[in-house]
Amino acid sequence: MTTAATAPPIDVPRVLLFGHRGAGKSALVGALLRAGELQGEALRGEVLHSSDELPRLRDAAYSGKLESTGTELSSFVLRLRPWRVGTRAVADPLTVVLDDCSGAAAEALLEHPTPITQREPDSPLARAVVETDAIVLLVDAASTPAE
């Protein structure tokens, strides 16, 4: 996770994973790490990180023991390093911040009576929604229409 001391430069793209509880946000983070480890050649790249939390997320996702951390927003700095053909990289490397939000926090944000565009962002997740470069909305495919 990032801290003030390890915060990436301001021009690094941020991607927010947003969705209800159980939608698969953290599992997607774990799957991304696993795919980068096992399928780098097919994906033409690998995922580099300096977080102790990402391997735990990966292991929990694949063991079926993924649990909420109770943290409203977890941020991970990922460096996507392209695969190499000989000594030549097939693309430029990319650094991105991946923000994984708590499903409970996402639900609270959605249920707030005042739209986020009409108030000051009052939580880490609300600030992330306003400041992110991209939002990936995850929805549990088994959800009912009411959900």
C-alpha positions in Angstrom: 0.0 0.0 0.0 1.2 3.5 -0.5 1.9 6.0 2.3 2.8 9.6 2.2 6.5 8.6 2.1 6.0 6.3 -0.8 3.4 8.2 -2.7 3.9 8.0 -6.5 4.4 11.2 -8.6 1.2 13.2 -9.2 1.3 12.4 -13.0 0.9 8.6 -12.5 -2.5 7.4 -13.7 -4.9 6.2 -10.9 -7.5 3.5 -11.4 -10.2 3.0 -8.9 -11.9 -0.4 -8.5 -15.4 0.4 -7.3 -18.4 -1.8 -6.4 -20.6 -3.4 -3.7 -19.4 -5.9 -1.2 -18.5 -9.2 -2.8 -18.2 -7.8 -6.3 -14.7 -9.1 -6.8 -12.6 -5.9 -6.5 -9.8 -7.4 -4.3 -10.0 -10.8 -6.1 -9.4 -8.9 -9.4 -6.2 -7.3 -7.8 -5.1 -10.8 -6.8 -5.8 -12.2 -10.2 -3.9 -9.4 -11.9 -0.8 -10.2 -9.8 -1.2 -13.9 -10.5 -1.6 -13.5 -14.2 1.5 -11.3 -14.4 3.5 -14.0 -12.6 2.2 -17.0 -14.5 1.3 -15.7 -17.9 3.8 -12.9 -18.5 4.8 -14.2 -21.9 1.2 -14.6 -23.2 0.3 -11.2 -21.7 3.5 -9.6 -23.0 4.3 -8.1 -19.6 4.7 -8.6 -15.9 3.4 -6.8 -12.8 6.1 -5.5 -10.5 5.2 -4.1 -7.0 6.8 -3.4 -3.7 3.8 -4.2 -1.5 3.6 -7.0 1.0 -0.2 -6.9 0.8 -0.5 -7.9 -2.9 0.9 -11.4 -2.4 -1.5 -11.9 0.5 -4.4 -10.7 -1.6 -3.4 -13.1 -4.4 -3.0 -16.0 -2.0 -6.3 -15.3 -0.3 -8.2 -14.9 -3.6 -7.0 -18.3 -4.8 -7.5 -20.1 -1.5 -11.1 -18.8 -1.2 -10.2 -17.1 2.1 -10.4 -13.5 0.9 -11.8 -11.3 3.7 -12.5 -7.6 4.1 -9.6 -5.7 5.6 -11.9 -3.0 7.0 -9.8 -0.4 5.2 -11.9 2.1 3.2 -9.3 2.4 0.4 -6.1 0.5 -0.3 -3.7 1.9 -2.8 -1.1 -0.1 -4.7 1.6 1.2 -6.9 2.1 -1.2 -9.8 4.8 -1.1 -12.5 3.8 -2.9 -15.6 7.0 -4.0 -17.3 6.7 -5.1 -20.9 7.9 -8.4 -22.0 11.2 -8.4 -23.9 12.1 -10.0 -27.2 15.8 -10.5 -26.9 17.0 -7.3 -25.3 14.2 -5.1 -26.8 11.1 -4.3 -24.8 7.9 -4.7 -26.8 6.4 -1.5 -25.2 7.2 1.2 -22.8 6.9 0.5 -19.0 3.9 1.9 -17.2 3.4 2.8 -13.6 -0.1 3.0 -12.3 -1.8 3.4 -8.9 -4.6 0.9 -8.3 -7.1 1.9 -5.7 -9.2 -0.9 -4.2 -12.2 0.3 -2.2 -14.1 -1.3 0.5 -17.6 -2.5 -0.7 -19.1 -1.1 2.5 -17.6 2.3 1.8 -18.8 2.2 -1.8 -22.3 1.4 -0.6 -22.2 4.3 1.9 -21.0 6.7 -0.8 -23.8 5.6 -3.1 -26.4 5.9 -0.4 -25.4 9.4 0.7 -28.3 11.8 0.3 -26.3 14.5 -1.5 -24.5 13.7 -4.8 -20.8 13.8 -4.6 -20.7 16.6 -7.2 -22.6 18.9 -4.9 -20.5 18.5 -1.8 -16.9 18.4 -0.6 -15.5 14.9 -0.8 -15.4 13.9 2.9 -13.7 10.5 2.9 -10.7 8.9 1.2 -13.1 7.0 -1.2 -15.0 10.1 -2.1 -11.7 12.0 -2.9 -10.6 9.0 -4.9 -13.8 9.0 -7.0 -13.3 12.7 -7.7 -9.6 12.5 -8.4 -9.1 9.2 -10.2 -8.3 8.9 -13.9 -10.5 5.8 -14.4 -13.2 4.0 -12.5 -13.7 0.3 -13.0 -17.2 -0.7 -11.8 -17.3 -4.3 -10.7 -20.7 -6.0 -10.4 -21.2 -9.5 -9.2 -22.7 -11.4 -12.1 -24.8 -13.4 -9.8 -26.5 -10.3 -8.4 -30.3 -10.0 -8.7 -31.8 -7.0 -10.5 -32.7 -5.5 -7.1 -29.1 -5.7 -5.9 
